[in-house]
């Protein structure tokens, strides 16, 4: 799906009735950069969605701000999984 469509799905996922999950890897990497779920949610809400890349059997989207990047997989119209996140250095 296109970046604007992905942005719509991400807003659904972080909104009421949506599902946003985090992989163990994402939690570990977030901890290394002192990022919380609120930081990631804010990036997903307001960041720029790049073109998807096919990796490990799924389309992954990078959502970024000037300071934080998040990689997500979309799992339906109201669900997403955060694969990893980091703070730009």
Jmol script that loads the backbone (N, CA, C; Angstrom):
load data "model"
ATOM      1  N   UNK A   1       0.840  -1.178   0.000  1.00  0.00           N
ATOM      2  CA  UNK A   1       0.000   0.000   0.000  1.00  0.00           C
ATOM      3  C   UNK A   1       0.880   1.234   0.000  1.00  0.00           C
ATOM      4  N   UNK A   2       0.325   2.312  -0.446  1.00  0.00           N
ATOM      5  CA  UNK A   2       1.076   3.559  -0.560  1.00  0.00           C
ATOM      6  C   UNK A   2       1.307   4.172   0.822  1.00  0.00           C
ATOM      7  N   UNK A   3       2.300   5.049   0.948  1.00  0.00           N
ATOM      8  CA  UNK A   3       2.531   5.712   2.236  1.00  0.00           C
ATOM      9  C   UNK A   3       1.296   6.436   2.801  1.00  0.00           C
ATOM     10  N   UNK A   4       0.503   7.152   1.993  1.00  0.00           N
ATOM     11  CA  UNK A   4      -0.696   7.778   2.579  1.00  0.00           C
ATOM     12  C   UNK A   4      -1.712   6.750   3.108  1.00  0.00           C
ATOM     13  N   UNK A   5      -1.852   5.634   2.407  1.00  0.00           N
ATOM     14  CA  UNK A   5      -2.746   4.579   2.898  1.00  0.00           C
ATOM     15  C   UNK A   5      -2.195   3.974   4.191  1.00  0.00           C
ATOM     16  N   UNK A   6      -0.883   3.770   4.242  1.00  0.00           N
ATOM     17  CA  UNK A   6      -0.253   3.234   5.446  1.00  0.00           C
ATOM     18  C   UNK A   6      -0.455   4.183   6.622  1.00  0.00           C
ATOM     19  N   UNK A   7      -0.358   5.478   6.374  1.00  0.00           N
ATOM     20  CA  UNK A   7      -0.560   6.473   7.428  1.00  0.00           C
ATOM     21  C   UNK A   7      -1.984   6.365   7.995  1.00  0.00           C
ATOM     22  N   UNK A   8      -2.968   6.161   7.119  1.00  0.00           N
ATOM     23  CA  UNK A   8      -4.357   6.004   7.559  1.00  0.00           C
ATOM     24  C   UNK A   8      -4.500   4.769   8.454  1.00  0.00           C
ATOM     25  N   UNK A   9      -3.894   3.656   8.040  1.00  0.00           N
ATOM     26  CA  UNK A   9      -3.958   2.430   8.837  1.00  0.00           C
ATOM     27  C   UNK A   9      -3.269   2.637  10.186  1.00  0.00           C
ATOM     28  N   UNK A  10      -2.135   3.310  10.192  1.00  0.00           N
ATOM     29  CA  UNK A  10      -1.428   3.569  11.447  1.00  0.00           C
ATOM     30  C   UNK A  10      -2.269   4.416  12.391  1.00  0.00           C
ATOM     31  N   UNK A  11      -2.951   5.400  11.861  1.00  0.00           N
ATOM     32  CA  UNK A  11      -3.829   6.221  12.715  1.00  0.00           C
ATOM     33  C   UNK A  11      -4.960   5.374  13.284  1.00  0.00           C
ATOM     34  N   UNK A  12      -5.473   4.443  12.481  1.00  0.00           N
ATOM     35  CA  UNK A  12      -6.498   3.515  12.992  1.00  0.00           C
ATOM     36  C   UNK A  12      -5.921   2.630  14.089  1.00  0.00           C
ATOM     37  N   UNK A  13      -4.691   2.159  13.896  1.00  0.00           N
ATOM     38  CA  UNK A  13      -4.073   1.245  14.854  1.00  0.00           C
ATOM     39  C   UNK A  13      -3.813   1.912  16.198  1.00  0.00           C
ATOM     40  N   UNK A  14      -3.481   3.194  16.186  1.00  0.00           N
ATOM     41  CA  UNK A  14      -3.192   3.868  17.459  1.00  0.00           C
ATOM     42  C   UNK A  14      -4.430   4.536  18.043  1.00  0.00           C
ATOM     43  N   UNK A  15      -5.528   4.507  17.301  1.00  0.00           N
ATOM     44  CA  UNK A  15      -6.768   5.117  17.776  1.00  0.00           C
ATOM     45  C   UNK A  15      -7.620   4.145  18.569  1.00  0.00           C
ATOM     46  N   UNK A  16      -8.798   4.603  18.999  1.00  0.00           N
ATOM     47  CA  UNK A  16      -9.727   3.743  19.744  1.00  0.00           C
ATOM     48  C   UNK A  16     -10.094   2.509  18.915  1.00  0.00           C
ATOM     49  N   UNK A  17     -10.026   1.353  19.546  1.00  0.00           N
ATOM     50  CA  UNK A  17     -10.355   0.106  18.866  1.00  0.00           C
ATOM     51  C   UNK A  17      -9.238  -0.450  18.015  1.00  0.00           C
ATOM     52  N   UNK A  18      -8.112   0.252  17.968  1.00  0.00           N
ATOM     53  CA  UNK A  18      -6.973  -0.223  17.197  1.00  0.00           C
ATOM     54  C   UNK A  18      -6.057  -1.100  18.032  1.00  0.00           C
ATOM     55  N   UNK A  19      -5.135  -1.759  17.351  1.00  0.00           N
ATOM     56  CA  UNK A  19      -4.180  -2.637  18.026  1.00  0.00           C
ATOM     57  C   UNK A  19      -2.766  -2.280  17.594  1.00  0.00           C
ATOM     58  N   UNK A  20      -1.959  -1.879  18.545  1.00  0.00           N
ATOM     59  CA  UNK A  20      -0.545  -1.611  18.301  1.00  0.00           C
ATOM     60  C   UNK A  20       0.254  -2.520  19.221  1.00  0.00           C
ATOM     61  N   UNK A  21       1.029  -3.408  18.617  1.00  0.00           N
ATOM     62  CA  UNK A  21       1.840  -4.356  19.381  1.00  0.00           C
ATOM     63  C   UNK A  21       3.313  -4.045  19.155  1.00  0.00           C
ATOM     64  N   UNK A  22       4.158  -4.544  20.064  1.00  0.00           N
ATOM     65  CA  UNK A  22       5.599  -4.331  19.995  1.00  0.00           C
ATOM     66  C   UNK A  22       6.291  -5.690  20.067  1.00  0.00           C
ATOM     67  N   UNK A  23       7.257  -5.921  19.175  1.00  0.00           N
ATOM     68  CA  UNK A  23       8.044  -7.145  19.264  1.00  0.00           C
ATOM     69  C   UNK A  23       9.006  -7.029  20.448  1.00  0.00           C
ATOM     70  N   UNK A  24       9.523  -8.154  20.875  1.00  0.00           N
ATOM     71  CA  UNK A  24      10.529  -8.160  21.934  1.00  0.00           C
ATOM     72  C   UNK A  24      11.751  -7.370  21.488  1.00  0.00           C
ATOM     73  N   UNK A  25      12.131  -7.540  20.236  1.00  0.00           N
ATOM     74  CA  UNK A  25      13.271  -6.799  19.690  1.00  0.00           C
ATOM     75  C   UNK A  25      13.009  -5.294  19.776  1.00  0.00           C
ATOM     76  N   UNK A  26      11.805  -4.860  19.408  1.00  0.00           N
ATOM     77  CA  UNK A  26      11.476  -3.434  19.460  1.00  0.00           C
ATOM     78  C   UNK A  26      11.610  -2.909  20.886  1.00  0.00           C
ATOM     79  N   UNK A  27      11.067  -3.632  21.848  1.00  0.00           N
ATOM     80  CA  UNK A  27      11.148  -3.186  23.249  1.00  0.00           C
ATOM     81  C   UNK A  27      12.601  -3.061  23.705  1.00  0.00           C
ATOM     82  N   UNK A  28      13.418  -4.030  23.307  1.00  0.00           N
ATOM     83  CA  UNK A  28      14.831  -4.012  23.688  1.00  0.00           C
ATOM     84  C   UNK A  28      15.539  -2.798  23.070  1.00  0.00           C
ATOM     85  N   UNK A  29      15.315  -2.563  21.775  1.00  0.00           N
ATOM     86  CA  UNK A  29      15.961  -1.440  21.099  1.00  0.00           C
ATOM     87  C   UNK A  29      15.437  -0.099  21.612  1.00  0.00           C
ATOM     88  N   UNK A  30      14.161  -0.023  21.912  1.00  0.00           N
ATOM     89  CA  UNK A  30      13.597   1.195  22.483  1.00  0.00           C
ATOM     90  C   UNK A  30      14.252   1.500  23.828  1.00  0.00           C
ATOM     91  N   UNK A  31      14.459   0.459  24.625  1.00  0.00           N
ATOM     92  CA  UNK A  31      15.096   0.634  25.927  1.00  0.00           C
ATOM     93  C   UNK A  31      16.511   1.160  25.810  1.00  0.00           C
ATOM     94  N   UNK A  32      17.237   0.704  24.790  1.00  0.00           N
ATOM     95  CA  UNK A  32      18.614   1.166  24.585  1.00  0.00           C
ATOM     96  C   UNK A  32      18.666   2.667  24.311  1.00  0.00           C
ATOM     97  N   UNK A  33      17.627   3.183  23.662  1.00  0.00           N
ATOM     98  CA  UNK A  33      17.592   4.610  23.313  1.00  0.00           C
ATOM     99  C   UNK A  33      16.642   5.407  24.198  1.00  0.00           C
ATOM    100  N   UNK A  34      16.236   4.805  25.304  1.00  0.00           N
ATOM    101  CA  UNK A  34      15.358   5.479  26.259  1.00  0.00           C
ATOM    102  C   UNK A  34      14.071   5.993  25.595  1.00  0.00           C
ATOM    103  N   UNK A  35      13.461   5.126  24.764  1.00  0.00           N
ATOM    104  CA  UNK A  35      12.197   5.450  24.107  1.00  0.00           C
ATOM    105  C   UNK A  35      11.070   4.665  24.756  1.00  0.00           C
ATOM    106  N   UNK A  36       9.937   5.303  24.954  1.00  0.00           N
ATOM    107  CA  UNK A  36       8.764   4.628  25.485  1.00  0.00           C
ATOM    108  C   UNK A  36       7.709   4.460  24.410  1.00  0.00           C
ATOM    109  N   UNK A  37       6.648   3.757  24.755  1.00  0.00           N
ATOM    110  CA  UNK A  37       5.570   3.537  23.792  1.00  0.00           C
ATOM    111  C   UNK A  37       4.919   4.855  23.381  1.00  0.00           C
ATOM    112  N   UNK A  38       4.905   5.844  24.270  1.00  0.00           N
ATOM    113  CA  UNK A  38       4.347   7.152  23.922  1.00  0.00           C
ATOM    114  C   UNK A  38       5.194   7.835  22.849  1.00  0.00           C
ATOM    115  N   UNK A  39       6.511   7.722  22.963  1.00  0.00           N
ATOM    116  CA  UNK A  39       7.402   8.288  21.942  1.00  0.00           C
ATOM    117  C   UNK A  39       7.111   7.668  20.575  1.00  0.00           C
ATOM    118  N   UNK A  40       7.001   6.340  20.555  1.00  0.00           N
ATOM    119  CA  UNK A  40       6.750   5.625  19.307  1.00  0.00           C
ATOM    120  C   UNK A  40       5.380   5.992  18.745  1.00  0.00           C
ATOM    121  N   UNK A  41       4.374   6.042  19.595  1.00  0.00           N
ATOM    122  CA  UNK A  41       3.033   6.403  19.155  1.00  0.00           C
ATOM    123  C   UNK A  41       3.017   7.797  18.542  1.00  0.00           C
ATOM    124  N   UNK A  42       3.738   8.726  19.148  1.00  0.00           N
ATOM    125  CA  UNK A  42       3.804  10.080  18.606  1.00  0.00           C
ATOM    126  C   UNK A  42       4.467  10.106  17.227  1.00  0.00           C
ATOM    127  N   UNK A  43       5.492   9.293  17.030  1.00  0.00           N
ATOM    128  CA  UNK A  43       6.131   9.208  15.716  1.00  0.00           C
ATOM    129  C   UNK A  43       5.143   8.644  14.700  1.00  0.00           C
ATOM    130  N   UNK A  44       4.429   7.591  15.076  1.00  0.00           N
ATOM    131  CA  UNK A  44       3.462   6.989  14.156  1.00  0.00           C
ATOM    132  C   UNK A  44       2.350   7.968  13.815  1.00  0.00           C
ATOM    133  N   UNK A  45       1.979   8.790  14.758  1.00  0.00           N
ATOM    134  CA  UNK A  45       0.904   9.768  14.541  1.00  0.00           C
ATOM    135  C   UNK A  45       1.363  10.919  13.636  1.00  0.00           C
ATOM    136  N   UNK A  46       2.577  11.430  13.853  1.00  0.00           N
ATOM    137  CA  UNK A  46       2.982  12.642  13.166  1.00  0.00           C
ATOM    138  C   UNK A  46       4.151  12.525  12.214  1.00  0.00           C
ATOM    139  N   UNK A  47       4.749  11.343  12.110  1.00  0.00           N
ATOM    140  CA  UNK A  47       5.944  11.196  11.295  1.00  0.00           C
ATOM    141  C   UNK A  47       5.664  11.011   9.817  1.00  0.00           C
ATOM    142  N   UNK A  48       6.732  11.006   9.049  1.00  0.00           N
ATOM    143  CA  UNK A  48       6.681  10.790   7.604  1.00  0.00           C
ATOM    144  C   UNK A  48       6.792   9.296   7.341  1.00  0.00           C
ATOM    145  N   UNK A  49       5.893   8.768   6.526  1.00  0.00           N
ATOM    146  CA  UNK A  49       5.915   7.347   6.166  1.00  0.00           C
ATOM    147  C   UNK A  49       6.645   7.201   4.840  1.00  0.00           C
ATOM    148  N   UNK A  50       7.711   6.399   4.849  1.00  0.00           N
ATOM    149  CA  UNK A  50       8.479   6.148   3.634  1.00  0.00           C
ATOM    150  C   UNK A  50       7.861   4.994   2.847  1.00  0.00           C
ATOM    151  N   UNK A  51       8.315   4.842   1.605  1.00  0.00           N
ATOM    152  CA  UNK A  51       7.875   3.715   0.781  1.00  0.00           C
ATOM    153  C   UNK A  51       8.213   2.403   1.491  1.00  0.00           C
ATOM    154  N   UNK A  52       7.352   1.392   1.359  1.00  0.00           N
ATOM    155  CA  UNK A  52       7.606   0.126   2.057  1.00  0.00           C
ATOM    156  C   UNK A  52       8.754  -0.657   1.433  1.00  0.00           C
ATOM    157  N   UNK A  53       9.326  -1.526   2.265  1.00  0.00           N
ATOM    158  CA  UNK A  53      10.358  -2.458   1.811  1.00  0.00           C
ATOM    159  C   UNK A  53       9.934  -3.860   2.203  1.00  0.00           C
ATOM    160  N   UNK A  54      10.141  -4.818   1.316  1.00  0.00           N
ATOM    161  CA  UNK A  54       9.803  -6.211   1.584  1.00  0.00           C
ATOM    162  C   UNK A  54      10.955  -6.829   2.366  1.00  0.00           C
ATOM    163  N   UNK A  55      10.667  -7.285   3.579  1.00  0.00           N
ATOM    164  CA  UNK A  55      11.710  -7.873   4.414  1.00  0.00           C
ATOM    165  C   UNK A  55      11.108  -8.939   5.308  1.00  0.00           C
ATOM    166  N   UNK A  56      11.758 -10.089   5.374  1.00  0.00           N
ATOM    167  CA  UNK A  56      11.326 -11.213   6.213  1.00  0.00           C
ATOM    168  C   UNK A  56       9.867 -11.590   5.971  1.00  0.00           C
ATOM    169  N   UNK A  57       9.454 -11.569   4.704  1.00  0.00           N
ATOM    170  CA  UNK A  57       8.121 -12.034   4.342  1.00  0.00           C
ATOM    171  C   UNK A  57       6.996 -11.049   4.576  1.00  0.00           C
ATOM    172  N   UNK A  58       7.307  -9.774   4.770  1.00  0.00           N
ATOM    173  CA  UNK A  58       6.255  -8.783   5.000  1.00  0.00           C
ATOM    174  C   UNK A  58       6.725  -7.413   4.523  1.00  0.00           C
ATOM    175  N   UNK A  59       5.748  -6.560   4.201  1.00  0.00           N
ATOM    176  CA  UNK A  59       6.056  -5.176   3.872  1.00  0.00           C
ATOM    177  C   UNK A  59       6.269  -4.406   5.163  1.00  0.00           C
ATOM    178  N   UNK A  60       7.371  -3.695   5.228  1.00  0.00           N
ATOM    179  CA  UNK A  60       7.687  -2.895   6.410  1.00  0.00           C
ATOM    180  C   UNK A  60       7.804  -1.429   6.008  1.00  0.00           C
ATOM    181  N   UNK A  61       7.302  -0.594   6.883  1.00  0.00           N
ATOM    182  CA  UNK A  61       7.302   0.842   6.641  1.00  0.00           C
ATOM    183  C   UNK A  61       8.181   1.533   7.677  1.00  0.00           C
ATOM    184  N   UNK A  62       9.002   2.457   7.214  1.00  0.00           N
ATOM    185  CA  UNK A  62       9.765   3.305   8.126  1.00  0.00           C
ATOM    186  C   UNK A  62       8.954   4.580   8.312  1.00  0.00           C
ATOM    187  N   UNK A  63       8.709   4.910   9.572  1.00  0.00           N
ATOM    188  CA  UNK A  63       8.028   6.154   9.913  1.00  0.00           C
ATOM    189  C   UNK A  63       9.040   6.957  10.704  1.00  0.00           C
ATOM    190  N   UNK A  64       9.257   8.212  10.295  1.00  0.00           N
ATOM    191  CA  UNK A  64      10.368   8.949  10.888  1.00  0.00           C
ATOM    192  C   UNK A  64      10.015  10.403  11.176  1.00  0.00           C
ATOM    193  N   UNK A  65      10.696  10.891  12.186  1.00  0.00           N
ATOM    194  CA  UNK A  65      10.753  12.318  12.458  1.00  0.00           C
ATOM    195  C   UNK A  65      12.229  12.675  12.387  1.00  0.00           C
ATOM    196  N   UNK A  66      12.580  13.901  12.716  1.00  0.00           N
ATOM    197  CA  UNK A  66      13.998  14.268  12.693  1.00  0.00           C
ATOM    198  C   UNK A  66      14.793  13.522  13.754  1.00  0.00           C
ATOM    199  N   UNK A  67      14.133  13.077  14.813  1.00  0.00           N
ATOM    200  CA  UNK A  67      14.863  12.481  15.936  1.00  0.00           C
ATOM    201  C   UNK A  67      14.651  10.995  16.146  1.00  0.00           C
ATOM    202  N   UNK A  68      13.542  10.441  15.657  1.00  0.00           N
ATOM    203  CA  UNK A  68      13.209   9.045  15.938  1.00  0.00           C
ATOM    204  C   UNK A  68      12.728   8.367  14.663  1.00  0.00           C
ATOM    205  N   UNK A  69      13.109   7.089  14.488  1.00  0.00           N
ATOM    206  CA  UNK A  69      12.608   6.273  13.381  1.00  0.00           C
ATOM    207  C   UNK A  69      11.971   5.010  13.954  1.00  0.00           C
ATOM    208  N   UNK A  70      10.900   4.577  13.324  1.00  0.00           N
ATOM    209  CA  UNK A  70      10.163   3.388  13.750  1.00  0.00           C
ATOM    210  C   UNK A  70       9.897   2.538  12.517  1.00  0.00           C
ATOM    211  N   UNK A  71      10.101   1.231  12.641  1.00  0.00           N
ATOM    212  CA  UNK A  71       9.774   0.292  11.569  1.00  0.00           C
ATOM    213  C   UNK A  71       8.541  -0.487  12.012  1.00  0.00           C
ATOM    214  N   UNK A  72       7.518  -0.494  11.149  1.00  0.00           N
ATOM    215  CA  UNK A  72       6.270  -1.180  11.483  1.00  0.00           C
ATOM    216  C   UNK A  72       5.836  -2.102  10.358  1.00  0.00           C
ATOM    217  N   UNK A  73       5.093  -3.147  10.742  1.00  0.00           N
ATOM    218  CA  UNK A  73       4.373  -3.998   9.802  1.00  0.00           C
ATOM    219  C   UNK A  73       2.894  -3.765  10.057  1.00  0.00           C
ATOM    220  N   UNK A  74       2.133  -3.635   8.987  1.00  0.00           N
ATOM    221  CA  UNK A  74       0.696  -3.451   9.115  1.00  0.00           C
ATOM    222  C   UNK A  74       0.030  -4.818   9.063  1.00  0.00           C
ATOM    223  N   UNK A  75      -0.945  -5.034   9.927  1.00  0.00           N
ATOM    224  CA  UNK A  75      -1.593  -6.337  10.055  1.00  0.00           C
ATOM    225  C   UNK A  75      -3.103  -6.247   9.876  1.00  0.00           C
ATOM    226  N   UNK A  76      -3.561  -5.396   9.002  1.00  0.00           N
ATOM    227  CA  UNK A  76      -4.986  -5.219   8.783  1.00  0.00           C
ATOM    228  C   UNK A  76      -5.319  -3.744   8.802  1.00  0.00           C
ATOM    229  N   UNK A  77      -6.600  -3.438   8.795  1.00  0.00           N
ATOM    230  CA  UNK A  77      -7.040  -2.044   8.738  1.00  0.00           C
ATOM    231  C   UNK A  77      -6.903  -1.300  10.054  1.00  0.00           C
ATOM    232  N   UNK A  78      -6.726  -2.040  11.169  1.00  0.00           N
ATOM    233  CA  UNK A  78      -6.667  -1.388  12.477  1.00  0.00           C
ATOM    234  C   UNK A  78      -5.570  -1.972  13.358  1.00  0.00           C
ATOM    235  N   UNK A  79      -4.560  -2.583  12.740  1.00  0.00           N
ATOM    236  CA  UNK A  79      -3.532  -3.245  13.549  1.00  0.00           C
ATOM    237  C   UNK A  79      -2.143  -3.054  12.933  1.00  0.00           C
ATOM    238  N   UNK A  80      -1.161  -2.871  13.807  1.00  0.00           N
ATOM    239  CA  UNK A  80       0.229  -2.720  13.384  1.00  0.00           C
ATOM    240  C   UNK A  80       1.136  -3.295  14.459  1.00  0.00           C
ATOM    241  N   UNK A  81       2.318  -3.727  14.028  1.00  0.00           N
ATOM    242  CA  UNK A  81       3.331  -4.247  14.939  1.00  0.00           C
ATOM    243  C   UNK A  81       4.599  -3.430  14.764  1.00  0.00           C
ATOM    244  N   UNK A  82       5.104  -2.894  15.853  1.00  0.00           N
ATOM    245  CA  UNK A  82       6.376  -2.168  15.829  1.00  0.00           C
ATOM    246  C   UNK A  82       7.484  -3.210  15.857  1.00  0.00           C
ATOM    247  N   UNK A  83       8.316  -3.204  14.825  1.00  0.00           N
ATOM    248  CA  UNK A  83       9.405  -4.179  14.694  1.00  0.00           C
ATOM    249  C   UNK A  83      10.650  -3.680  15.412  1.00  0.00           C
ATOM    250  N   UNK A  84      10.949  -2.395  15.249  1.00  0.00           N
ATOM    251  CA  UNK A  84      12.084  -1.799  15.927  1.00  0.00           C
ATOM    252  C   UNK A  84      11.929  -0.280  15.920  1.00  0.00           C
ATOM    253  N   UNK A  85      12.699   0.377  16.732  1.00  0.00           N
ATOM    254  CA  UNK A  85      12.687   1.844  16.792  1.00  0.00           C
ATOM    255  C   UNK A  85      14.025   2.299  17.340  1.00  0.00           C
ATOM    256  N   UNK A  86      14.443   3.494  16.924  1.00  0.00           N
ATOM    257  CA  UNK A  86      15.688   4.034  17.433  1.00  0.00           C
ATOM    258  C   UNK A  86      15.665   5.557  17.382  1.00  0.00           C
ATOM    259  N   UNK A  87      16.542   6.122  18.164  1.00  0.00           N
ATOM    260  CA  UNK A  87      16.721   7.578  18.188  1.00  0.00           C
ATOM    261  C   UNK A  87      17.867   7.918  17.249  1.00  0.00           C
ATOM    262  N   UNK A  88      17.646   8.898  16.365  1.00  0.00           N
ATOM    263  CA  UNK A  88      18.705   9.323  15.427  1.00  0.00           C
ATOM    264  C   UNK A  88      19.825   9.983  16.222  1.00  0.00           C
ATOM    265  N   UNK A  89      21.003   9.747  15.809  1.00  0.00           N
ATOM    266  CA  UNK A  89      22.166  10.269  16.523  1.00  0.00           C
ATOM    267  C   UNK A  89      22.793  11.415  15.774  1.00  0.00           C
TER     268      UNK A  89
END
end "model"
wireframe off; spacefill off
backbone 0.3
color backbone group
